[in-house]
Every structure is written in structure tokens, then in C-alpha cells.
Amino acid sequence: MNINETLAQELKIRVSQVDAAVKLIDEGNTIPFIARYRKDVTDNLNDEQLRDLHERLTYLRNLEEKKEQVMESIREQEKLTPELEQKILEAQTLVAVEDLYRPYRPKRRTRAMIAREKGLDSLAEQIIKQKLDMPVLQAATAYISVEKGVETAEEAVAGAQDIIAEQVSDEAGYRTYIRNTTMKEGELVVKAKDAEAESVYETYYDFSSVLQKLAGHQILAINRGEKEKFLTVKIEAPEEKILRYLKNHVMKKKNEFTDDVIEAALEDGYQRLIAPAIERELRNELTEQAEDGAIKVFGKNLEQLLMQPPITGKVVLGWDPAFRTGCKLAVVDATGKVLDTVVVYPTAPQFKVEEAKKTVHKLIQKYNISLISVGNGTASRESEQVIVELLKEIPENVQYIIVNEAGASVYSASKLATEEFPQFDVGQRSAASIARRLQDPLAELVKIDPKAIGVGQYQHDMNQKKLSETLSGVVEDCVNKVGVDLNTASASLLEHIAGITKAIAKNIVAYREENGRFTDRKQLLKVAKLGPKAYEQCAGFMRISGGKNPLDATSVHPESYEVAKAVLEKAGYTSEDMAKGGVKGIKKKLGNPGKLAEELHVGELTLGDIIGELEKPARDPRDEMPKPILRTDVMEMKDLTEGMVLKGTVRNVIDFGAFVDIGVHQDGLVHISQLTDKKFVKHPLEVVSVGDIVDVKVMSVDPAKKRIQLSMIL
């Protein structure tokens, strides 16, 4: 198999692009670096394409390695024929290779092995080749041997059937047909273990579906229901059709003496050996596909959440709601520094509402707070009502926002939070995190395990290694798209920069604390363990404001500084002009970009990026995302009426729809069928993303079940 050609066909890109990307990956370059600074080499492959390519490259290389191992094992058994070798070399999947290897794989002791040890191979061969011209039992008497453990002709025939059953089971071509037929025509049948038991799986208490039509979220829900012992699950295959196929291929001619014996062996081979294995394989395959789909959705949701625009230049009061232990508050200045913390008790059982209002008002006056960030957890509704009452009573112009506090408690109890806020308890840390995730969602959310952020579904049931790798890739891509301020970024943010490990991130912070702020990107080379390769990967994503070289504040890579200076010079500007806020209209002054790229010995795509950065230095891609909705009044579920049109924020996107926050402490569901009437929607992500601000119409409200049905078809 030519891996690069296969990748090009699968990803629908040119072989030359694959060749270039594979070479760069093999040289140890990171995906963000390749996507941003090697566009001309790969002809503009983006980070998503590169990650897909890397994943498939790893799979196909493992496949080739497996083929070599299998052929070597069969070769050692002196059973590798040219035909078999060709089949193995042409196999496209690990499953296909395993099917071909099955007859030669060392097995645990099977019924067929025991029969062979009793010398029944010959009888099995005569039966399967339909060579007998006498009743099978009569022929089997020749194989009776007390010494070998064959005491009757019936035992001899049973042993021969065991051999036939295993031979048929091991035939790769048969298994491929049976697997494909079962997938196309088989049904997943789900029943309740106890039809009277109440559970969230009641939808599946009497459920069946053709395998090919199962949705990913259904598979994951059924798997969980089975694991929790609410459901029984089995695959019903088209058994008659499969047995007919086996008979047609195994029994080449009619033989009155052997037909019934072979048919019985085929049925036994299918039911005992093939069907259970195929069921396991197909359920694993369906689960893997469902997991891959869910992981992809989780990754997209996480990306949108991380790329939400920061609310800058505001002093924020973080409010971590609670009942018995009180609401923890933290005042955070515009740079993220915690100025003050306090606990108030406006909720049950204390109900010290007026006292809490006075405390909060004093904080607003003292620190000039203009925004309150309220966590959406326990006691959030009660806290919001107190805040709204206060905002109506005071003269200051203050707004509030409900933020998703998922993961805040995980962070506040972590080692990282303890190091960051050693003097605070977990509640105070949580309040600070709730405030900061509004000021800079990316910088704060990278401190939390992505799985705890709460924008996926069934994440605990998935392949955790694959989920972690995908989500880590999303975080890495987001951090590198935005870039970091080398002089203020935390170690937890720096470790996601291309080429930077956790150890190097800590070393960067240690160097900064010991030597003062960085004034030049080249100083990174003085950081312990940060060598030339790591510098090449990370330098362009590290920003230095007010440093020696104005280009250090941009995403222009140091390797391109001479080109950037030449571009400025040709347009009649200097680096200092660019540092004042960018040099607008530079593109018009430079003329033909292709000619200029040739003259400066640089790729045209790279030149375009450099010019764009000179015009808008350190532009934050998050600025293009919709801004969060700030509120001054509260609304409850009882205030909702059918037909009411509201503005809301998409909090989560799943296979069957999207959950939208409309400000009533219970996200409403927009079913996939209600996302748009303009086109057929295969997946909600085609229409909405986490963080989108959307207009929705209330279709129905069920306060008892806390369900709100919404529609985006207005």
C-alpha cells in the first residue's frame, strides 16, 4: 500500500500536499506550526486537515506494521503462500488482516484441535469434500479408537463436524460476507430487563432498528443502559440468508450421505463461532463510530467555547452561588488579579439578603465593578434574584451574566489552583475562576480538564485516550490561533503552545520571575530545556508587547523578520510605524504580490500572512465571535409563554439538537428539525455552534419536568 496516495484519496487532497505534510510531521514539527508557518509547503492545509491526516497516517502505518508481523508469523509456520501474501498486502483494514490471520493464529485449545488430536482430520476432509459413497456413520466406524478417545462412530462424526465448523469459521471470505450482510440487514434489538423499572432509558425498553440507521447518540445511550443493567441488547442477523450462502459455497454438489452432516456443522459453526464474534465486532465498530462522532462534536463545541471573545477592561465580581455555606465572591481587576474575596448569605437557610446587598454594593463602589459573573450551579436562580433587586436599587450602571461554571469546582480543588491561590479556600478560588472565565475564557478554561467543561455527551463512556488526544488537540489549536503574551501567560496556558512541554512552560515562568519581563523573543533560548527546535515551533505564537523589536508583538515568525522589514521598507514604513497600531493600506502600495514574493524569496501565502499582520498586529481572532448577552433583569420559567421570541446563547450542541440558554436557568432544546426550514440538516453543527447568539421561539414549557422546547424557525 502506498500510504501517501491512500491518504490523498481519503482526504481529497493532492499527493504532493500529503508528501509535504508527512515529511514535516516526521521531522518533528507540530500541527499548529505547520498550519501557520508552512502554508506554502503544504499548499495551505489547515490544522483540522493536518490532524485528520496525522491520525490516518498513524493508523495506516500501524496497519502496515501489523501486516509484516502477520506475514512473519505465517512464514515461520511455513504456510505463507504467494496468494495469501498478496491478500494480506491488499487488506485495507486491521479487521481484514485479522480475518486472514485467524486460521494461523495460535489458539487456545478448541474442540476442533481435540478432534484433530484424535486423528479425525481425514474424516472431516472426506465429508467436506463430499467424497463419501456410504453413510457417514458407516465410514466413521474406521475412526473408532479407545486409545485415542473415540469410542463410537457418533463421536467420530461429531469431532469431524467440529473441525468443519472451525474451518468455515476461519475462512476470511465467509466472515467478510457475513459481517457485511449483518451490517446491511441485521437489526439491533433492545429490551428492558425490568419493564416496570423507572429510568432514563425507557425510550429503549422495547426498541429495534436496522444497524445502518442507528444514530450515534442512540448507540451510546443503549450501551450505557446495558452497562447499568437496565437493558438487554442483541443483534438479530439474517440467519437464513447467511446459512444459505454458506451451503452454496461449501456444498458444491449434492451428496445424500454428507449433506445433512455438513449442514449441521455449518449451523454449529455459524451459531457457536461466527455469529457471537461478528456481533462483538459490529457492536465495537458501531460504538467506535458513535464515539468518533461524539468526540468530533465535543471538539467543535469545545473550540467554540474556548474561542468566545474576552470581555476586557472591566473589573468583574465573580459570584459562586451556594445555600448553606454561603455565596463566595471574588473581585478581579481588568488584568485578572484578585483584589478582594468575601462570603455572603442571601440564600437559604440564612436569608441575609439585605446584609448581602450592602456588602456587594460596597464592593461595587470600592472597586468600580461594572460586571457580575454568576455561576449557573446550585442556588444560581436565588442569587440572580438578589443581584437583580440590588441593581434596581443602586445608581451605578452594573450588568450581570450567568456563566457556565462547569469545571470550576474541579479547578478550585486542583493542585494548580492551590499553587495559584494558596491563601484561598476552594470556594474563593471557584469565584475567582468564574470571574476570570468571563474576562478571558481561553486563559481560564485551559486550566481545566476539557472533559469537565460540559459541552459533550456520554464523554465518560468513550475511549478516554482518543477523547483526551482530540480535546488536547483542540485546546492546542485554539491557544496557538490566539497566541499568548509571553510576559503574563500562566504556565498552564504556555504548555499548550507548539513545542512547549509542561516542564518548559514552568521554566519560562521561572525565568521570567528571576530575570524580569522578556524584552526579546531570542531570550527564550536562555530558558532551560528550550532548544532551537522548540524555539522554532513556539516563537511565532509568543507575543512581547513593548519589547525591543516591534515585530515581537506580532505573529510574524522570527525567521521572517527580514522579509517583514523589507515589506515595510518597500511600502515606505518602519517597524515603529507598524507598532503604533498597524500600517493600513500597505497591500495597495506593494503591487503584484506574486512578483514581490519571488523577489523576497518567500512563499506567496506566507507573504500574505505577513502583510495582514503588519496591517493589524496581533489581531485576536476571537473578536469576530458573537459577544455574550449581558443582563440587568431576571426571567423565570413561569414567565415563558408559547410563541414568545427571545434571544439566547447556544450552550451545547448534540446529535439531535442544541441547548439554548434563554436566561431562565433551564436551557431549552431546539430539536434538529426546528433549527431551520431552509435545508435538510444532517447534523446541528451545520447550523449552530456553542456561543452563538440566536433568536428562538418558545414552543412548549413543562415546569414539572423542567423542559423547554424551542424553535429557530420564527
HELIX and SHEET records of a PDB file:
HELIX    1   1 ILE A    3  LEU A   11  1                                   9    
HELIX    2   2 VAL A   15  ASP A   26  1                                  12    
HELIX    3   3 ILE A   31  TYR A   37  1                                   7    
HELIX    4   4 LYS A   39  THR A   42  1                                   4    
HELIX    5   5 ASP A   47  GLU A   76  1                                  30    
HELIX    6   6 PRO A   82  GLU A   90  1                                   9    
HELIX    7   7 LEU A   94  TYR A  101  1                                   8    
HELIX    8   8 ARG A  102  TYR A  104  5                                   3    
HELIX    9   9 ARG A  111  GLU A  117  1                                   7    
HELIX   10  10 ASP A  121  ILE A  128  1                                   8    
HELIX   11  11 VAL A  136  ALA A  140  1                                   5    
HELIX   12  12 THR A  141  TYR A  143  5                                   3    
HELIX   13  13 ALA A  153  ASP A  170  1                                  18    
HELIX   14  14 ALA A  172  GLU A  185  1                                  14    
HELIX   15  15 GLU A  202  TYR A  204  5                                   3    
HELIX   16  16 LEU A  211  LYS A  213  5                                   3    
HELIX   17  17 GLY A  216  LYS A  227  1                                  12    
HELIX   18  18 GLU A  239  VAL A  250  1                                  12    
HELIX   19  19 ASP A  259  ASP A  268  1                                  10    
HELIX   20  20 GLY A  269  ILE A  274  3                                   6    
HELIX   21  21 ALA A  275  LEU A  306  1                                  32    
HELIX   22  22 VAL A  353  TYR A  367  1                                  15    
HELIX   23  23 SER A  380  GLU A  393  1                                  14    
HELIX   24  24 ALA A  408  SER A  412  1                                   5    
HELIX   25  25 LYS A  415  GLU A  420  1                                   6    
HELIX   26  26 VAL A  426  GLN A  439  1                                  14    
HELIX   27  27 PRO A  441  LEU A  445  1                                   5    
HELIX   28  28 PRO A  450  ALA A  452  5                                   3    
HELIX   29  29 GLN A  459  ASP A  461  5                                   3    
HELIX   30  30 GLN A  464  VAL A  482  1                                  19    
HELIX   31  31 ALA A  491  LEU A  494  1                                   4    
HELIX   32  32 LYS A  502  ASN A  515  1                                  14    
HELIX   33  33 ARG A  521  LYS A  526  5                                   6    
HELIX   34  34 PRO A  532  CYS A  538  1                                   7    
HELIX   35  35 ALA A  539  PHE A  541  5                                   3    
HELIX   36  36 PRO A  550  ALA A  553  5                                   4    
HELIX   37  37 PRO A  558  SER A  560  5                                   3    
HELIX   38  38 TYR A  561  ALA A  571  1                                  11    
HELIX   39  39 SER A  575  ALA A  579  1                                   5    
HELIX   40  40 ILE A  586  LEU A  590  1                                   5    
HELIX   41  41 PRO A  593  GLU A  599  1                                   7    
HELIX   42  42 GLU A  604  GLU A  615  1                                  12    
HELIX   43  43 PRO A  621  GLU A  624  5                                   4    
HELIX   44  44 MET A  637  ASP A  639  5                                   3    
HELIX   45  45 ILE A  672  GLN A  674  5                                   3    
HELIX   46  46 PRO A  684  GLU A  686  5                                   3    
SHEET    1   A 3 ASP A 206  VAL A 210  0                                        
SHEET    2   A 3 GLU A 187  ALA A 192 -1                                        
SHEET    3   A 3 LEU A 231  GLU A 236 -1                                        
SHEET    1   B 5 VAL A 338  VAL A 344  0                                        
SHEET    2   B 5 CYS A 327  VAL A 332 -1                                        
SHEET    3   B 5 VAL A 316  ASP A 320 -1                                        
SHEET    4   B 5 LEU A 371  GLY A 375  1                                        
SHEET    5   B 5 GLN A 399  VAL A 403  1                                        
SHEET    1   C 2 VAL A 484  ASP A 485  0                                        
SHEET    2   C 2 MET A 542  ARG A 543  1                                        
SHEET    1   D 6 VAL A 645  ILE A 654  0                                        
SHEET    2   D 6 GLY A 657  ASP A 661 -1                                        
SHEET    3   D 6 GLY A 668  HIS A 671 -1                                        
SHEET    4   D 6 ARG A 707  SER A 711  1                                        
SHEET    5   D 6 ILE A 693  ASP A 702 -1                                        
SHEET    6   D 6 VAL A 645  ILE A 654 -1                                        
END                                                                             
